[in-house]
Amino acid sequence: MAAGLLQRDGRLYASGELLLSTVAGLWPQARESWRSGSCVEVDLSGVTHADSAGVALLVEWLREARAAGCEVRFVAMPEQMRAIAVVSDLDELLHCGA
């Protein structure tokens, strides 16, 4: 299953598999959202599978958004991504503490 990103109602919806083989296509898709300069929510409830590349994507989105003066809030993070963030010591950065 491919990964997808949909923008609707001021929120981004990620779906599918956020894997090393799929995240490169999503990397630039969110950039337009950061230009708003406000808070953007990224809903991860549609993510069916993720690896460390999926978590790296979130970190990069966070970095890019902050550089553009925008805050990102990740909601409905799947447990698999949360566990990777915790063992990678990124849970506080991504606000996903277990």
C-alpha positions as CSV (number, residue, x, y, z in Angstrom):
1,M,0.0,0.0,0.0
2,A,1.3,3.4,-0.9
3,A,1.4,6.4,1.4
4,G,-0.8,9.4,0.9
5,L,-1.2,12.9,2.2
6,L,-4.5,14.8,1.9
7,Q,-5.1,18.4,3.0
8,R,-8.6,19.2,4.2
9,D,-10.1,21.7,6.6
10,G,-6.8,23.1,7.6
11,R,-5.5,19.6,8.6
12,L,-3.2,17.2,6.9
13,Y,-4.2,13.5,6.8
14,A,-1.4,10.9,6.4
15,S,-2.4,7.5,5.3
16,G,-1.0,4.1,4.2
17,E,2.5,2.9,4.9
18,L,5.1,5.4,6.0
19,L,8.2,3.3,5.1
20,L,11.6,3.9,3.7
21,S,10.2,3.1,0.3
22,T,7.3,5.5,0.5
23,V,8.2,8.6,2.5
24,A,10.3,10.3,-0.1
25,G,7.2,11.1,-2.1
26,L,5.5,12.7,1.0
27,W,8.5,14.7,2.1
28,P,7.8,17.8,0.0
29,Q,4.0,17.5,-0.1
30,A,3.4,19.2,3.3
31,R,5.6,22.3,2.6
32,E,2.7,24.4,1.4
33,S,1.0,23.9,4.7
34,W,3.9,25.4,6.7
35,R,3.6,28.6,4.8
36,S,0.5,29.5,6.7
37,G,2.7,30.5,9.7
38,S,0.2,29.0,12.1
39,C,-0.5,25.7,13.8
40,V,-1.1,22.7,11.5
41,E,-2.4,19.4,12.7
42,V,-1.3,16.2,11.1
43,D,-3.7,13.4,11.6
44,L,-1.9,10.0,11.5
45,S,-4.9,7.8,12.2
46,G,-4.8,6.5,8.6
47,V,-1.3,5.2,8.9
48,T,-1.4,1.4,8.6
49,H,2.3,0.7,9.0
50,A,5.5,2.7,9.7
51,D,9.2,2.2,10.3
52,S,11.9,4.6,11.4
53,A,11.7,6.4,8.1
54,G,8.1,7.4,8.9
55,V,9.2,8.8,12.2
56,A,12.1,10.6,10.5
57,L,9.5,12.2,8.1
58,L,7.7,13.6,11.1
59,V,10.9,15.0,12.5
60,E,11.7,16.7,9.2
61,W,8.2,18.1,8.8
62,L,8.6,19.5,12.3
63,R,11.9,21.1,11.5
64,E,10.7,22.6,8.2
65,A,7.5,23.9,9.8
66,R,9.4,25.6,12.7
67,A,11.8,27.2,10.3
68,A,8.8,28.7,8.5
69,G,7.4,30.0,11.8
70,C,4.7,27.3,12.0
71,E,3.9,24.8,14.7
72,V,2.9,21.2,13.9
73,R,0.9,19.0,16.1
74,F,0.7,15.2,15.4
75,V,-2.6,13.6,16.4
76,A,-3.7,10.0,16.5
77,M,-0.1,8.7,16.2
78,P,-0.2,4.9,15.8
79,E,1.4,2.9,18.6
80,Q,4.0,1.5,16.2
81,M,5.3,5.0,15.4
82,R,5.0,6.0,19.1
83,A,7.2,3.1,20.1
84,I,9.8,4.0,17.5
85,A,9.8,7.6,18.7
86,V,10.2,6.5,22.4
87,V,13.2,4.1,21.7
88,S,14.8,6.8,19.5
89,D,14.4,9.4,22.3
90,L,12.1,11.5,20.1
91,D,8.9,11.2,22.1
92,E,9.3,14.6,23.8
93,L,10.1,16.3,20.5
94,L,7.1,14.8,18.8
95,H,4.9,15.2,21.9
96,C,4.0,11.5,21.9
97,G,5.1,10.3,25.3
98,A,3.9,6.9,26.3
